[in-house]
Amino acid sequence: MAIIVDLDVQLARRKLSVAEFSAAVGISPANIAVLKNGRAKAVRFTTLDAICRTLDCQPGDVLRWVPDDADEV
């Protein structure tokens, strides 16, 4: 199981830089990078709420689930 964070896609669609986005959401650019690069182990609902408010999107626009190869057997 893998959770994919499509934050970079949403930022590109809205032509937002990481710096602009981090200021609007209220989290550091380093934490935005952790999310974008798929290294986050968890996301707080308050952070997800701020991301969705800023991007005017649903959580499913930012997060998606992809099964592991082992799960496909």
N, C-alpha and C positions, 0 to 999 in steps of 0.2 A: 504494500500500500504506500502510495506517495501522494502527498498533498502538494500541488503546484500553486505557486503564488504568481499570478499574472499582473502584478502591480506595474511592471515596466510597460506592458501593453496599454494599460489605462492611462499612465502618465504620458505616453507618446500620443495617444488619441487626443488628449487635452492640451498637449504642448506645454506640459508643466515640467520644470526642472526638479531635481531631487531637493535642492535648497528651498525652492518655492513651496513644494509639497510638504516638506518637513516643518516649515514655519507655519503653514496652514493647519496641519494636523497636530502639531505640538510635540513631536518626538524628534530625536536627533537624526541627522543625516546618516550616522553610523547604523542606527537601528533600522532606518529605511533600507540601507544596503543589505543588512542581515535578512530582512524580509524578501527583498528583490532577488537575492542570490539563493534563496531556499534553505538558508542555514538556521532559520528560526525554529525552535522547538515548541513554541506556544505563541498565541496571540491573545491578548486580553480583549474581552468584549468591548471595553471602553475604547481601546485602540482601533478595533475593527469598526466601531460606530463612527469614530472620528474620520477614518479613511473613507467610509461610505458617504458620510456627510460632505466631505471635501470634494470627492469625485462624483457625487450625486449618482451613486450606483448601488447595486445590491451586493451582499457578500459573495454570491456566486459569480459575480463579474470579476472578483479579485482572487477567489480561491476555487480550485477544482481538484477532484480526486481522480487518480489514475491507478489502476490495479498493478501490482507487481507481476512480472512474468510467471512466477510460481502460482499465482492465483488463477491464471488462465487455463491451467491443466484440468 
